[in-house]
Amino acid sequence: MSILEWVIGGLLLLGALFVLLGSVALLKLPDFYTRLHGPTKATTLGLGSLVLASLLYFNLHEQTLSLQQLLIALFLFISAPVTAHMLIKVALHHRLKACDNTQGQDQIPKD
């Protein structure tokens, strides 16, 4: 096995670990604000690692530069934070209650 295959395998494992951690955070965290933070950070890194592994694998075997994976990664890294921001703005607009130990309680509007 070449070093590049080890790197691809490492990126696949790292990506799968981050996606798993993001999914567990979605299930285990107490309120919407903290639940949104885990998946947007961890899953973005996990999917980025998986797309990078895919990019390296197919470029290694086909000997061509595949721009589709680069476009997927670019769209992922742009759209995930924007989507999280929009969801937080809607939650603030609807005055969604946060749990008592959530940081930034002073920024959430009260009724």
N, C-alpha and C positions, 0 to 999 in steps of 0.2 A: 504494500500500500504506500502511496506517495504521501508527502506532507500535506498536499492540498486536499486529499481525501480525508485526512485526519481533521483538518480545519473545517471542512464541510460537515463532518460528523459532529464536531464540537459545536458548530453554529446551530445544527439541528437540535441537539440536546439542550443548548442554552435557550433557544427559541421555545421549545416545548416546555421547559421549566418556567419561563416567564409567562407563557400563556396559561399554564396551570395555576401559577400564583395569582394572576389576575382574575381567574375564574373563582378561586377560593376566596379572594378578597370580595368579590361581588356577592358571594353567599354569606360570608361571616361578618362583614362590617355592619355597624348598627343603624346608620341612617343613610339617606340618599346622597348627601354631600360626601361622606367618606366612602360610600360604595362606588361612587363615580370615579374617585381618584385612583383606586387600585387598578381597575381594568384599563383606564385610559393610559396610564403610565406603563404598567407591566405588559399589557397585551400589545401596545404599540412597539415596545422593544422586542417582544417575542416574535411578532409577525415580521418585524424588520429583520431579525436574525434568520427567520425561515426564508424570507424572500432573498436575502443575501446568499444563503446556502444554495438556493435554487439557481440564482444567477451564476455562482461559481461552478456548480455542477454542470449546467447545460453549456456554459462557455468552455469548460474543460473537455466535454465529450464532442461538441459540435465544432469547436475551434472558430467560433464566430461570436461577435459581441451581440448579445440579445438585449435590446432596449426595452422590451415589454416589462421585464422584471424591474428595471430602473424606474419606469413610469408607475408601476404598482407601488413601489416603495415611496416614491415622491408623493403620490396621491395619499397614501396611508399617513405619512408624516405631516401632511398639510391638513387632511380632513379630520383626523382624530382629535387634535386640540380644539379645532373650531367647533366640532360637534359637542365636545365636553363643555365648552364655554356657552354654547347656545342652551344646552340642557340646564346648566347652573342658572343662567339668566331666567329661564322659564320657572325653575324652582323658586328663585327669589321673588319673582313676580307673583307667583301663587302663594307666597309666604309659607312654604313647606317647612315644617318644624324639624329642627335638628336635635339630636340627642344632647344631653346636658354637658357632656365633656368634649364636644366638638369645638375645635379652635376657631376663632373668628366669629363667635356668637354676636359680637357687637355689630357686625356688618349685615346680619340677617334682620330685615325689617320686622318689627313687632306689630301686632294688631292694636 
